[in-house]
Amino acid sequence: MGYFSNGTEGNMYEEKYCEKCIHYGESGEECTILTLHTCWNYEQTTDETKKTALDLLIPPAKVGLGNEICTMFHPKQEPPGPNHLPGCRYYGDDRQPDASCAGSGGACSAT
């Protein structure tokens, strides 16, 4: 994992990805991967074994600073909006439809 340099950076990652993942509990409790990153964040700077483990779970960004999406990320199903086409799923903050909407000409949208 690319090192979380401070709590704000970790919180932003958690909000962007973790809170939208099925592994993040309904009551807001953290998943095991997030817990490991929280516990080992500083230790990974001196312990190569912990750094390797964390890098496998949340890879560092290929370009620039930051981190890639968690390798265990699986999005929660969002309730369909009024313009939702059956069978379409949505990922990320921008609510982009995934490949299940390929035949819709991009007509899928969620509210």
C-alpha positions in Angstrom: 0.0 0.0 0.0 1.1 3.5 -0.6 1.7 4.9 2.8 -1.2 7.0 4.2 0.6 10.1 5.3 -2.0 11.2 7.8 -5.4 10.5 9.1 -7.2 12.7 6.6 -5.7 10.8 3.7 -6.8 7.5 5.3 -10.3 8.9 6.0 -10.6 10.1 2.4 -9.7 6.6 1.1 -12.2 5.0 3.5 -15.0 7.3 2.3 -14.1 6.9 -1.4 -13.8 3.1 -1.4 -14.4 1.3 1.9 -17.8 2.8 2.8 -19.0 1.6 -0.7 -17.7 -2.0 -0.3 -19.7 -5.0 0.9 -16.9 -5.8 3.3 -17.5 -2.6 5.2 -20.2 -3.5 7.8 -23.7 -2.0 7.8 -23.0 -0.4 11.2 -19.8 1.2 9.8 -17.3 -1.2 11.4 -14.1 -1.6 9.4 -13.2 -4.6 7.4 -10.1 -6.7 8.2 -8.0 -5.1 5.4 -8.7 -1.6 6.6 -7.9 -2.7 10.1 -4.5 -4.1 9.0 -3.7 -0.9 7.2 -4.6 1.2 10.2 -2.5 -1.0 12.5 0.5 -1.5 10.3 0.6 1.9 8.5 3.7 3.2 10.4 5.3 -0.2 10.9 5.4 -0.9 7.1 8.1 1.7 6.8 10.6 -0.5 8.7 9.1 -4.0 8.2 9.3 -5.3 4.6 7.0 -8.3 5.3 4.2 -6.0 6.5 4.8 -3.6 3.6 4.6 -6.5 1.1 1.3 -7.8 2.7 -0.2 -4.3 2.6 0.9 -3.7 -1.0 -0.9 -6.8 -2.1 -4.2 -5.7 -0.5 -4.2 -2.0 -1.4 -1.6 -1.4 -4.2 0.3 1.9 -4.3 -0.6 4.1 -7.3 1.2 3.3 -10.5 1.6 7.0 -11.2 2.0 9.7 -8.6 1.0 9.6 -5.0 -1.9 7.7 -3.4 -3.3 4.2 -3.6 -5.2 2.0 -6.1 -8.5 0.5 -5.2 -8.4 -2.4 -2.7 -8.0 -5.8 -4.3 -10.9 -7.1 -2.2 -13.3 -4.2 -3.2 -16.7 -5.4 -4.1 -19.3 -2.6 -4.5 -22.5 -2.6 -2.5 -25.6 -2.8 -4.6 -27.3 0.5 -4.8 -31.0 0.8 -5.0 -32.2 1.5 -8.5 -33.1 5.1 -9.4 -36.1 6.1 -11.5 -34.0 5.9 -14.7 -32.3 2.7 -13.9 -32.3 0.0 -16.6 -32.8 -3.5 -15.3 -29.5 -5.4 -15.0 -27.3 -2.3 -14.8 -24.8 -1.9 -11.9 -23.1 1.3 -10.9 -19.6 1.9 -9.5 -17.8 4.8 -7.9 -18.7 8.3 -7.0 -19.6 9.3 -10.6 -22.2 6.5 -10.9 -20.8 5.2 -14.1 -22.6 2.1 -15.4 -20.5 -1.0 -15.7 -20.3 -3.4 -18.7 -23.8 -4.8 -17.9 -25.2 -1.7 -19.6 -23.2 -2.1 -22.8 -26.3 -2.5 -25.0 -28.1 0.5 -23.6 -26.0 3.2 -25.3 -25.1 4.7 -22.0 -28.7 5.3 -21.2 -28.4 4.0 -17.6 -28.4 6.6 -14.9 -28.9 6.5 -11.2 -30.0 9.2 -8.9 
